[in-house]
Amino acid sequence: SAELDVDYLIVGSVQRRENTLRINVQLIEAGSERAVWGERYSGALSDVFVIQDKLTAAVIAALKVEIAPAEQAHLANRPTTSVAAYDLYLRGLEEHGGRTEAQNLTARDLFEQAIALDPAFARAYTGLALTYSREAIDGWTDTPTRSLELAADLAEQATGMDPALPQAYFVLGQVRLFQGRHAEAIAAAERAIEVDPNYADAHALLAWTLNYAGRPGKALSALERAMRLNPTQPSIYRMLRGAMHYFQRDYREAIDDLEQAVPMNPTHPLLRSWLAAAYAGAGRV
């Protein structure tokens, strides 16, 4: 709880055997190490969304908190009716997070399969959009302009299906940033945060965009917010902060962040490029 900076923890286990799920879950009050609530769930894999709804409602009740109507609607909104499509989507996110060219292509195939199963699955469109923006950003295509345009088109399709989908605005912001349209990128990141204030990656994108827009002080503040919301601090966050320190010619701080990031994602070439630049800036050629 200290590492995550939280008062409560949800702990438990999930077992899957063929098409059957068994879930054990407890809500722990960190200060007293007391189990506030616990439950066991079992059911068919096809009931996973029903189980998820029951679990969410039970945790909210145990915490004795009131949820605003907008948040209630958000929690009740299921991304898809197809468990198989959702599974493909999650696998696609995992592959995309590896940040290699091969994994990006695997992720694209998984997102396309998810869309084939559920053509109205808006999040799968944002995932597919991410694969096109990523190949442009990391130099894995000979037509980066076209890839960014495809990413924007897919993200806009997603917002048409679900105007309250923060991931779609995230992709649009990412695309506008690398198109050099900073004001639009900032607006898209802020819209994603407006829809979901706890969306850590949107705060990180806002930070990255503010940095390129020449506002490094506000950029670091936004990134710190992202790191607080996502205390596991993925390598990309450390890369962003290292790059920001680099832009401010604070090479020692840049190297510190980037050296910590490389072992977290050793196959990400862009990360190593920033570290090489920071070493050069520090005179460590």
ZADO-238973 format. One line per 4 residues: number of its first residue (from 1); for each residue z, x, y of N, C-alpha, C. Coordinates in Angstrom, 3 decimals. Layout:
N
NUM = Z X Y Z X Y Z X Y  ...
REM end
This chain:
285
1 = 0.000 0.835 -1.210 0.000 0.000 0.000 0.000 0.862 1.249  0.663 2.029 1.175 0.656 2.932 2.324 -0.743 3.481 2.558  -1.418 3.827 1.479 -2.778 4.365 1.594 -3.731 3.345 2.189  -3.573 2.072 1.795 -4.456 1.015 2.273 -3.956 0.362 3.553
5 = -2.693 0.661 3.925 -2.058 0.077 5.109 -2.025 -1.447 5.001  -1.456 -1.932 3.906 -1.358 -3.371 3.678 0.057 -3.734 3.218  0.406 -5.003 3.399 1.722 -5.502 2.996 1.715 -6.092 1.587  0.546 -6.527 1.135 0.438 -7.153 -0.182 -0.700 -6.506 -0.966
9 = -0.531 -6.489 -2.281 -1.562 -5.967 -3.169 -1.882 -7.002 -4.243  -3.146 -7.135 -4.585 -3.552 -7.933 -5.736 -3.923 -6.951 -6.836  -3.236 -7.064 -7.964 -3.488 -6.160 -9.087 -3.782 -6.999 -10.324  -4.461 -6.407 -11.280 -4.753 -7.155 -12.488 -5.852 -6.516 -13.299
13 = -6.401 -7.302 -14.206 -7.443 -6.787 -15.093 -8.440 -7.887 -15.407  -9.641 -7.467 -15.727 -10.707 -8.397 -16.132 -11.278 -7.900 -17.449  -11.333 -8.789 -18.421 -11.947 -8.457 -19.702 -13.134 -9.380 -19.923  -14.224 -8.794 -20.345 -15.414 -9.592 -20.650 -15.827 -9.310 -22.085
17 = -15.918 -10.362 -22.861 -16.407 -10.246 -24.232 -17.544 -11.227 -24.408  -18.744 -10.680 -24.504 -19.962 -11.491 -24.554 -19.970 -12.442 -23.353  -19.833 -13.735 -23.550 -19.907 -14.678 -22.437 -18.554 -15.278 -22.068  -17.471 -14.569 -22.446 -16.131 -15.063 -22.168 -15.400 -14.101 -21.232
21 = -14.678 -14.671 -20.267 -13.892 -13.877 -19.317 -12.411 -14.158 -19.498  -11.602 -13.089 -19.397 -10.150 -13.236 -19.335 -9.654 -12.414 -18.155  -8.890 -13.057 -17.301 -8.435 -12.407 -16.071 -6.925 -12.542 -15.952  -6.234 -11.421 -15.761 -4.810 -11.399 -15.438 -4.673 -10.899 -14.006
25 = -3.883 -11.598 -13.198 -3.775 -11.206 -11.788 -2.354 -11.428 -11.295  -1.891 -10.523 -10.425 -0.593 -10.641 -9.776 -0.724 -10.329 -8.297  0.076 -11.009 -7.503 0.188 -10.727 -6.082 1.533 -10.035 -5.868  1.498 -8.800 -5.351 2.698 -7.974 -5.195 3.028 -7.799 -3.720
29 = 4.280 -8.036 -3.366 4.760 -7.712 -2.027 5.143 -6.244 -2.030  4.443 -5.443 -1.269 4.579 -3.992 -1.373 5.976 -3.492 -1.001  6.558 -4.055 0.068 7.848 -3.565 0.535 8.939 -3.679 -0.502  8.999 -4.806 -1.204 10.038 -5.042 -2.203 9.564 -4.766 -3.628
33 = 8.265 -4.508 -3.784 7.637 -4.337 -5.096 7.864 -5.567 -5.977  7.965 -6.732 -5.342 8.234 -7.987 -6.037 6.925 -8.719 -6.321  6.809 -9.244 -7.518 5.650 -10.070 -7.858 5.842 -11.456 -7.246  5.042 -11.782 -6.256 5.139 -13.069 -5.570 4.529 -14.185 -6.412
37 = 3.490 -13.832 -7.139 2.745 -14.831 -7.905 1.939 -14.128 -8.975  1.731 -14.821 -10.082 0.900 -14.287 -11.152 0.275 -15.404 -11.952  -0.872 -15.121 -12.558 -1.559 -16.156 -13.321 -2.551 -15.505 -14.276  -2.884 -16.237 -15.330 -3.933 -15.823 -16.258 -5.034 -16.879 -16.249
41 = -6.254 -16.406 -16.269 -7.403 -17.312 -16.284 -8.300 -16.922 -17.451  -8.926 -17.901 -18.036 -9.928 -17.624 -19.068 -10.997 -18.697 -18.986  -12.185 -18.338 -19.360 -13.282 -19.298 -19.304 -14.595 -18.619 -19.605  -15.641 -19.399 -19.569 -16.979 -18.866 -19.813 -17.453 -18.066 -18.596
45 = -18.304 -17.098 -18.854 -18.858 -16.295 -17.769 -19.539 -17.177 -16.730  -20.128 -18.260 -17.178 -20.810 -19.167 -16.247 -19.832 -19.860 -15.299  -18.515 -19.812 -15.628 -17.491 -20.427 -14.775 -16.879 -19.441 -13.790  -17.458 -18.259 -13.645 -16.827 -17.206 -12.850 -16.594 -17.634 -11.401
49 = -17.515 -18.392 -10.822 -17.329 -18.834 -9.431 -16.195 -19.856 -9.321  -16.058 -20.708 -10.342 -14.953 -21.675 -10.354 -13.627 -20.948 -10.453  -13.568 -19.952 -11.340 -12.344 -19.156 -11.487 -12.028 -18.435 -10.182  -13.045 -17.893 -9.555 -12.856 -17.188 -8.290 -12.274 -18.118 -7.229
53 = -12.780 -19.337 -7.155 -12.267 -20.316 -6.184 -10.802 -20.638 -6.460  -10.460 -20.829 -7.732 -9.077 -21.131 -8.092 -8.153 -19.972 -7.722  -8.606 -18.757 -8.015 -7.804 -17.570 -7.728 -7.573 -17.421 -6.225  -8.638 -17.604 -5.451 -8.532 -17.491 -3.991 -7.545 -18.512 -3.430
57 = -7.667 -19.762 -3.879 -6.786 -20.825 -3.404 -5.331 -20.528 -3.766  -5.111 -20.003 -4.967 -3.756 -19.711 -5.409 -3.124 -18.586 -4.592  -3.899 -17.555 -4.282 -3.378 -16.440 -3.482 -3.029 -16.915 -2.078  -3.902 -17.723 -1.485 -3.643 -18.254 -0.137 -2.363 -19.091 -0.134
61 = -2.200 -19.913 -1.183 -1.002 -20.742 -1.277 0.244 -19.887 -1.441  0.153 -18.821 -2.254 1.308 -17.951 -2.482 1.714 -17.208 -1.213  0.732 -16.863 -0.401 1.021 -16.158 0.852 1.534 -17.092 1.940  1.355 -18.410 1.713 1.798 -19.423 2.676 1.176 -19.192 4.054
65 = -0.121 -18.966 4.040 -0.847 -18.763 5.294 -1.791 -19.942 5.505  -2.127 -20.179 6.750 -3.085 -21.224 7.092 -4.439 -20.576 7.382  -5.459 -21.127 6.818 -6.813 -20.603 6.981 -7.580 -21.498 7.951  -8.211 -20.899 8.926 -8.997 -21.649 9.902 -10.158 -22.350 9.199
69 = -10.599 -23.485 9.742 -11.700 -24.235 9.105 -12.939 -23.391 8.854  -13.287 -22.529 9.810 -14.486 -21.689 9.637 -14.314 -20.741 8.456  -13.099 -20.191 8.314 -12.841 -19.281 7.202 -12.814 -20.040 5.877  -12.286 -21.264 5.894 -12.292 -22.090 4.690 -13.724 -22.346 4.226
73 = -14.588 -22.636 5.190 -15.996 -22.880 4.856 -16.638 -21.619 4.292  -16.271 -20.466 4.876 -16.823 -19.189 4.407 -16.388 -18.912 2.972  -15.094 -19.150 2.677 -14.581 -18.903 1.330 -15.212 -19.844 0.309  -15.511 -21.068 0.747 -16.069 -22.065 -0.171 -17.562 -21.873 -0.411
77 = -18.196 -21.041 0.419 -19.643 -20.853 0.337 -19.988 -19.890 -0.795  -20.624 -20.389 -1.826 -21.028 -19.533 -2.939 -22.401 -18.927 -2.635  -22.538 -17.630 -2.834 -23.807 -16.985 -2.471 -24.996 -17.447 -3.292  -24.731 -17.871 -4.532 -25.808 -18.323 -5.418 -25.202 -19.202 -6.502
81 = -26.023 -20.022 -7.106 -25.548 -20.827 -8.234 -25.784 -20.123 -9.560  -26.467 -18.978 -9.515 -26.829 -18.250 -10.732 -25.920 -17.041 -10.922  -25.111 -17.072 -11.969 -24.251 -15.929 -12.288 -25.106 -14.711 -12.620  -26.204 -14.917 -13.326 -27.078 -13.798 -13.697 -27.671 -13.130 -12.451
85 = -28.076 -13.945 -11.468 -28.627 -13.392 -10.231 -27.562 -12.616 -9.473  -26.343 -13.149 -9.461 -25.255 -12.459 -8.755 -24.930 -11.132 -9.422  -24.965 -11.101 -10.740 -24.720 -9.858 -11.478 -25.781 -8.812 -11.135  -27.032 -9.237 -11.083 -28.122 -8.321 -10.707 -27.920 -7.804 -9.290
89 = -27.498 -8.694 -8.398 -27.248 -8.310 -7.001 -26.155 -7.239 -6.911  -25.050 -7.444 -7.630 -23.958 -6.472 -7.591 -24.389 -5.130 -8.173  -25.163 -5.164 -9.234 -25.672 -3.914 -9.816 -26.614 -3.207 -8.834  -27.386 -4.010 -8.097 -28.269 -3.430 -7.086 -27.492 -2.728 -5.990
93 = -26.386 -3.350 -5.537 -25.548 -2.712 -4.509 -24.981 -1.389 -5.008  -24.567 -1.378 -6.276 -24.003 -0.146 -6.849 -25.055 0.965 -6.861  -26.253 0.639 -7.266 -27.330 1.638 -7.294 -27.661 2.109 -5.875  -27.769 1.170 -4.961 -28.102 1.524 -3.579 -27.061 2.462 -2.987
97 = -25.800 2.256 -3.353 -24.726 3.093 -2.826 -24.797 4.538 -3.262  -25.567 4.833 -4.329 -25.718 6.214 -4.772 -26.532 7.070 -3.825  -27.384 6.431 -3.020 -28.158 7.090 -1.969 -29.065 8.213 -2.480  -29.731 7.950 -3.588 -30.814 8.832 -4.014 -32.089 7.993 -4.068
101 = -33.234 8.662 -4.033 -34.505 7.939 -4.034 -34.667 7.110 -5.307  -34.326 7.707 -6.470 -34.478 6.993 -7.738 -33.562 5.775 -7.790  -32.321 5.932 -7.339 -31.389 4.802 -7.354 -31.827 3.707 -6.387  -32.423 4.106 -5.285 -32.908 3.124 -4.324 -34.009 2.258 -4.939
105 = -34.890 2.881 -5.706 -35.960 2.127 -6.364 -35.407 1.229 -7.466  -34.379 1.723 -8.189 -33.735 0.893 -9.202 -33.081 -0.321 -8.555  -32.399 -0.084 -7.423 -31.764 -1.175 -6.685 -32.801 -2.207 -6.259  -33.951 -1.752 -5.787 -35.011 -2.668 -5.348 -35.449 -3.581 -6.494
109 = -35.613 -2.983 -7.656 -36.027 -3.770 -8.818 -34.965 -4.818 -9.168  -33.677 -4.445 -9.101 -32.600 -5.378 -9.416 -32.533 -6.525 -8.408  -32.704 -6.196 -7.130 -32.697 -7.253 -6.104 -33.886 -8.193 -6.282  -35.040 -7.643 -6.627 -36.221 -8.483 -6.844 -36.016 -9.408 -8.048
113 = -35.351 -8.893 -9.095 -35.040 -9.741 -10.249 -34.092 -10.868 -9.856  -33.108 -10.544 -9.003 -32.155 -11.567 -8.551 -32.869 -12.668 -7.770  -33.797 -12.271 -6.911 -34.550 -13.246 -6.110 -35.439 -14.107 -7.014  -35.999 -13.492 -8.051 -36.837 -14.254 -8.981 -36.023 -15.349 -9.680
117 = -34.749 -15.051 -9.975 -33.887 -16.038 -10.622 -33.422 -17.111 -9.644  -33.202 -16.712 -8.380 -32.759 -17.662 -7.355 -33.445 -17.319 -6.035  -34.597 -17.939 -5.761 -35.352 -17.645 -4.536 -34.615 -17.993 -3.247  -33.488 -18.725 -3.342 -32.711 -19.083 -2.150 -31.467 -18.213 -1.996
121 = -31.395 -17.114 -2.739 -30.230 -16.217 -2.737 -30.354 -15.258 -1.541  -29.792 -15.650 -0.403 -29.991 -14.903 0.844 -29.491 -13.466 0.757  -28.350 -13.250 0.120 -27.798 -11.890 0.055 -28.724 -10.943 -0.699  -29.432 -11.460 -1.695 -30.359 -10.605 -2.436 -31.492 -10.133 -1.528
125 = -31.895 -10.984 -0.581 -32.923 -10.581 0.382 -32.398 -9.460 1.288  -31.119 -9.535 1.674 -30.567 -8.452 2.505 -30.482 -7.160 1.702  -30.148 -7.281 0.412 -30.121 -6.085 -0.425 -31.494 -5.453 -0.538  -32.508 -6.288 -0.759 -33.883 -5.790 -0.836 -34.285 -5.141 0.486
129 = -33.890 -5.764 1.590 -34.188 -5.192 2.908 -33.569 -3.817 3.060  -32.350 -3.650 2.557 -31.665 -2.357 2.653 -32.455 -1.246 1.957  -33.108 -1.572 0.846 -33.852 -0.525 0.134 -35.037 -0.032 0.958  -35.632 -0.932 1.754 -36.761 -0.517 2.594 -36.283 0.264 3.822
133 = -35.172 -0.185 4.416 -34.660 0.579 5.562 -34.172 1.947 5.108  -33.556 2.006 3.925 -33.039 3.286 3.421 -34.158 4.271 3.157  -35.278 3.824 2.574 -36.351 4.774 2.286 -36.965 5.313 3.573  -36.955 4.500 4.636 -37.462 4.978 5.924 -36.502 5.974 6.553
137 = -35.213 5.666 6.510 -34.201 6.511 7.148 -34.092 7.868 6.448  -34.168 7.849 5.111 -33.974 9.088 4.359 -35.280 9.819 4.036  -36.406 9.315 4.552 -37.662 10.038 4.402 -38.289 9.945 3.034  -38.105 8.827 2.352 -38.638 8.672 1.004 -39.951 7.895 0.989
141 = -40.604 7.778 2.112 -41.867 7.051 2.180 -42.780 7.707 3.205  -44.096 7.576 2.961 -45.083 8.093 3.917 -45.371 7.079 5.021  -44.817 5.873 4.877 -45.058 4.821 5.874 -43.722 4.233 6.349  -42.907 5.034 7.025 -41.583 4.549 7.446 -41.644 3.370 8.407
145 = -42.641 3.349 9.278 -42.768 2.228 10.222 -42.947 0.920 9.474  -43.807 0.948 8.458 -44.057 -0.238 7.651 -42.792 -0.652 6.882  -42.061 0.321 6.353 -40.837 0.023 5.600 -39.797 -0.652 6.489  -39.656 -0.171 7.729 -38.709 -0.787 8.655 -39.125 -2.220 8.996
149 = -40.440 -2.434 9.136 -40.932 -3.786 9.424 -40.653 -4.728 8.248  -40.848 -4.243 7.025 -40.552 -5.049 5.844 -39.066 -5.391 5.786  -38.222 -4.405 6.090 -36.773 -4.627 6.080 -36.389 -5.710 7.086  -36.972 -5.646 8.281 -36.679 -6.640 9.317 -37.146 -8.025 8.880
153 = -38.328 -8.102 8.281 -38.858 -9.392 7.837 -37.938 -10.024 6.785  -37.476 -9.214 5.832 -36.606 -9.719 4.771 -35.254 -10.162 5.340  -34.720 -9.391 6.290 -33.446 -9.750 6.907 -33.566 -11.057 7.682  -34.690 -11.231 8.359 -34.893 -12.472 9.113 -35.077 -13.664 8.166
157 = -35.688 -13.425 6.996 -35.756 -14.480 5.989 -34.350 -14.887 5.566  -33.485 -13.895 5.395 -32.111 -14.168 4.969 -31.350 -14.969 6.018  -31.526 -14.619 7.306 -30.827 -15.380 8.350 -31.348 -16.821 8.423  -32.622 -17.012 8.075 -33.165 -18.366 8.028 -32.504 -19.195 6.938
161 = -32.166 -18.550 5.823 -31.487 -19.248 4.723 -30.011 -19.448 5.018  -29.389 -18.450 5.647 -27.949 -18.503 5.926 -27.678 -17.818 7.266  -27.625 -18.583 8.362 -27.413 -17.994 9.692 -26.052 -17.303 9.851  -25.119 -17.559 8.917 -23.781 -16.953 8.998 -23.622 -15.812 8.004
165 = -24.729 -15.144 7.674 -24.684 -14.046 6.709 -24.621 -12.717 7.467  -23.451 -12.067 7.532 -23.326 -10.854 8.345 -24.191 -9.693 7.861  -24.426 -9.625 6.526 -25.232 -8.522 5.991 -26.652 -8.529 6.546  -27.177 -9.715 6.834 -28.534 -9.804 7.374 -28.601 -9.196 8.773
169 = -27.583 -9.457 9.588 -27.550 -8.884 10.937 -27.317 -7.372 10.875  -26.570 -6.948 9.845 -26.374 -5.507 9.641 -27.719 -4.805 9.432  -28.536 -5.358 8.539 -29.838 -4.733 8.264 -30.711 -4.740 9.513  -30.720 -5.856 10.230 -31.510 -5.924 11.462 -31.052 -4.862 12.453
173 = -29.732 -4.678 12.558 -29.210 -3.658 13.461 -29.631 -2.270 13.043  -29.581 -2.017 11.754 -29.990 -0.720 11.223 -31.460 -0.445 11.532  -32.292 -1.444 11.326 -33.730 -1.303 11.597 -33.972 -1.045 13.080  -33.349 -1.849 13.944 -33.560 -1.682 15.388 -33.081 -0.312 15.868
177 = -32.008 0.187 15.274 -31.526 1.519 15.645 -32.608 2.561 15.398  -33.208 2.523 14.206 -34.182 3.555 13.870 -35.566 3.273 14.435  -35.705 2.125 15.063 -36.899 1.856 15.870 -36.670 2.265 17.323  -35.473 2.747 17.622 -35.139 3.174 18.980 -34.832 2.033 19.926
181 = -34.595 0.848 19.390 -34.303 -0.331 20.209 -32.787 -0.553 20.220  -32.102 0.317 20.971 -30.647 0.401 20.876 -29.935 -0.873 21.313  -30.379 -1.502 22.381 -29.714 -2.717 22.862 -29.767 -3.812 21.799  -30.921 -3.950 21.140 -31.049 -4.951 20.084 -30.195 -4.591 18.878
185 = -30.105 -3.298 18.584 -29.287 -2.847 17.455 -27.814 -3.142 17.709  -27.350 -2.872 18.925 -25.960 -3.159 19.284 -25.691 -4.660 19.189  -26.626 -5.457 19.686 -26.460 -6.910 19.646 -26.385 -7.416 18.204  -27.190 -6.851 17.317 -27.180 -7.277 15.915 -25.865 -6.892 15.236
189 = -25.391 -5.669 15.502 -24.114 -5.240 14.922 -22.967 -6.099 15.443  -22.997 -6.409 16.723 -21.947 -7.256 17.306 -22.013 -8.665 16.736  -23.211 -9.162 16.445 -23.348 -10.487 15.843 -22.755 -10.482 14.435  -22.993 -9.415 13.672 -22.419 -9.310 12.325 -20.895 -9.323 12.393
193 = -20.334 -8.625 13.389 -18.882 -8.576 13.560 -18.350 -9.940 14.007  -19.111 -10.625 14.846 -18.714 -11.963 15.292 -18.615 -12.919 14.102  -19.583 -12.821 13.185 -19.586 -13.680 12.000 -18.441 -13.302 11.066  -18.212 -11.996 10.887 -17.150 -11.526 9.990 -16.453 -10.326 10.633
197 = -15.357 -10.568 11.375 -14.655 -9.481 12.076 -14.120 -8.389 11.145  -13.983 -8.692 9.852 -13.463 -7.705 8.900 -14.567 -6.935 8.175  -15.798 -7.091 8.607 -16.942 -6.428 7.968 -16.995 -4.976 8.446  -16.396 -4.104 7.672 -16.230 -2.708 8.085 -17.559 -2.010 8.365
201 = -18.556 -2.244 7.520 -19.837 -1.557 7.698 -20.514 -1.941 9.014  -20.265 -3.161 9.491 -20.841 -3.569 10.781 -20.209 -2.776 11.915  -18.913 -2.520 11.828 -18.251 -1.683 12.834 -18.795 -0.249 12.776  -19.054 0.238 11.557 -19.622 1.584 11.408 -21.027 1.651 11.999
205 = -21.824 0.606 11.765 -23.171 0.564 12.344 -23.099 0.518 13.865  -22.179 -0.270 14.392 -22.005 -0.336 15.844 -21.664 1.050 16.387  -20.799 1.763 15.684 -20.423 3.115 16.098 -21.637 4.040 16.119  -22.429 3.995 15.061 -23.614 4.855 14.942 -24.610 4.564 16.070
209 = -24.776 3.284 16.373 -25.718 2.884 17.415 -25.207 3.286 18.796  -23.930 3.062 19.051 -23.349 3.465 20.335 -23.482 4.972 20.536  -23.356 5.718 19.462 -23.499 7.169 19.546 -24.901 7.549 20.018  -25.917 6.936 19.399 -27.298 7.232 19.782 -27.632 6.694 21.168
213 = -26.889 5.662 21.594 -27.117 5.090 22.919 -26.384 5.868 24.011  -25.750 6.983 23.635 -25.107 7.845 24.628 -23.704 7.423 25.014  -23.002 6.712 24.112 -21.634 6.264 24.395 -20.704 6.756 23.279  -20.534 8.089 23.168 -19.793 8.655 22.030 -18.327 8.253 21.969
217 = -17.674 8.071 23.125 -16.270 7.677 23.127 -16.068 6.339 22.458  -16.874 5.342 22.855 -16.783 4.014 22.248 -17.227 4.056 20.787  -18.150 4.967 20.490 -18.643 5.085 19.121 -17.515 5.512 18.182  -16.753 6.513 18.560 -15.652 6.986 17.716 -14.586 5.905 17.555
221 = -14.346 5.151 18.605 -13.372 4.062 18.537 -13.826 2.999 17.534  -15.105 2.653 17.559 -15.641 1.663 16.623 -15.575 2.167 15.189  -15.824 3.472 15.009 -15.781 4.031 13.659 -14.353 4.059 13.125  -13.400 4.345 13.983 -12.004 4.315 13.552 -11.629 2.909 13.088
225 = -12.169 1.900 13.763 -11.926 0.524 13.348 -12.512 0.279 11.961  -13.713 0.790 11.714 -14.333 0.643 10.397 -13.480 1.304 9.325  -12.962 2.487 9.634 -12.156 3.219 8.654 -10.834 2.511 8.375  -10.305 1.833 9.379 -9.068 1.076 9.157 -9.340 -0.135 8.258
229 = -10.471 -0.795 8.477 -10.815 -1.954 7.671 -11.213 -1.572 6.249  -11.761 -0.378 6.086 -12.171 0.093 4.760 -11.511 1.445 4.514  -10.222 1.458 4.165 -9.480 2.717 4.081 -9.902 3.635 2.946  -10.769 3.165 2.044 -11.272 4.081 1.025 -12.232 5.097 1.625
233 = -12.711 4.808 2.841 -13.545 5.741 3.615 -14.673 6.356 2.787  -15.739 5.612 2.572 -16.884 6.147 1.833 -17.486 7.350 2.546  -18.260 8.118 1.820 -18.810 9.357 2.362 -19.641 9.125 3.615  -20.325 7.965 3.688 -21.182 7.709 4.844 -20.370 7.635 6.132
237 = -19.125 7.133 6.064 -18.296 7.064 7.256 -17.958 8.473 7.744  -17.623 9.326 6.805 -17.299 10.709 7.187 -18.544 11.425 7.719  -19.706 11.101 7.142 -20.938 11.691 7.653 -21.184 11.249 9.090  -20.977 9.954 9.356 -21.188 9.450 10.708 -20.244 10.126 11.695
241 = -18.968 10.242 11.312 -18.015 10.857 12.228 -18.336 12.340 12.419  -18.753 13.005 11.337 -19.146 14.401 11.460 -20.338 14.566 12.393  -21.321 13.666 12.275 -22.490 13.720 13.155 -22.101 13.476 14.603  -21.159 12.558 14.821 -20.706 12.286 16.193 -20.023 13.509 16.804
245 = -19.200 14.172 16.001 -18.569 15.405 16.496 -19.632 16.473 16.772  -20.666 16.503 15.923 -21.751 17.466 16.132 -22.433 17.235 17.468  -22.728 15.962 17.779 -23.389 15.638 19.045 -22.552 16.069 20.245  -21.234 16.087 20.064 -20.340 16.493 21.144 -20.029 17.992 21.089
249 = -20.747 18.708 20.244 -20.612 20.161 20.052 -19.226 20.562 19.552  -18.543 19.640 18.917 -17.256 19.942 18.297 -17.537 20.264 16.830  -18.052 21.466 16.602 -18.554 21.826 15.281 -17.445 21.956 14.247  -16.263 22.380 14.663 -15.171 22.532 13.703 -14.791 21.177 13.102
253 = -14.655 20.156 13.963 -14.329 18.820 13.470 -15.480 18.257 12.632  -16.705 18.550 13.064 -17.869 18.069 12.310 -17.871 18.653 10.907  -17.642 19.953 10.808 -17.629 20.618 9.502 -16.512 20.066 8.624  -15.357 19.806 9.209 -14.225 19.287 8.446 -14.585 17.950 7.794
257 = -15.191 17.047 8.566 -15.581 15.749 8.017 -16.679 15.885 6.969  -17.682 16.683 7.279 -18.839 16.790 6.397 -18.505 17.511 5.096  -17.640 18.519 5.162 -17.239 19.211 3.937 -16.455 18.277 3.009  -15.715 17.336 3.581 -15.010 16.358 2.752 -15.970 15.325 2.174
261 = -17.051 15.045 2.897 -17.987 14.008 2.468 -18.894 14.465 1.329  -19.301 15.731 1.335 -20.274 16.213 0.348 -19.804 16.019 -1.095  -18.560 16.386 -1.459 -18.143 16.168 -2.849 -18.080 14.682 -3.224  -17.938 13.806 -2.231 -17.883 12.367 -2.505 -19.252 11.820 -2.884
265 = -20.317 12.450 -2.375 -21.676 12.005 -2.671 -22.597 13.226 -2.651  -22.484 14.079 -3.673 -23.162 15.384 -3.656 -24.679 15.334 -3.707  -25.272 14.171 -4.029 -26.736 14.102 -4.138 -27.385 13.527 -2.890  -26.595 13.299 -1.823 -27.159 12.716 -0.604 -27.701 13.833 0.300
269 = -29.023 13.980 0.391 -29.597 15.110 1.135 -29.309 15.071 2.636  -29.269 13.877 3.235 -29.029 13.778 4.677 -27.653 14.335 5.041  -26.691 14.086 4.172 -25.334 14.573 4.405 -25.325 16.109 4.449  -26.012 16.725 3.505 -26.074 18.194 3.475 -26.849 18.748 4.686
273 = -27.813 17.978 5.156 -28.564 18.408 6.342 -27.650 18.469 7.565  -26.797 17.442 7.727 -25.852 17.450 8.846 -24.874 18.626 8.718  -24.423 18.890 7.498 -23.486 19.999 7.303 -24.163 21.327 7.635  -25.418 21.481 7.235 -26.164 22.702 7.550 -26.273 22.865 9.082
277 = -26.564 21.758 9.768 -26.676 21.809 11.236 -25.341 22.181 11.865  -24.246 21.634 11.331 -22.920 21.945 11.889 -22.561 23.404 11.666  -22.881 23.936 10.479 -22.652 25.358 10.224 -23.445 26.220 11.217  -24.693 25.844 11.439 -25.529 26.605 12.359 -24.963 26.537 13.778
281 = -24.515 25.331 14.186 -23.938 25.184 15.521 -22.691 26.027 15.713  -21.949 26.218 14.611 -20.728 27.032 14.669 -20.999 28.502 14.516  -22.260 28.858 14.379 -22.629 30.272 14.222 -22.480 30.807 12.812  -22.317 29.906 11.849 -22.146 30.318 10.459 -23.502 30.209 9.728
285 = -24.479 30.936 10.240 -25.844 30.802 9.723 -25.946 31.245 8.258
REM end
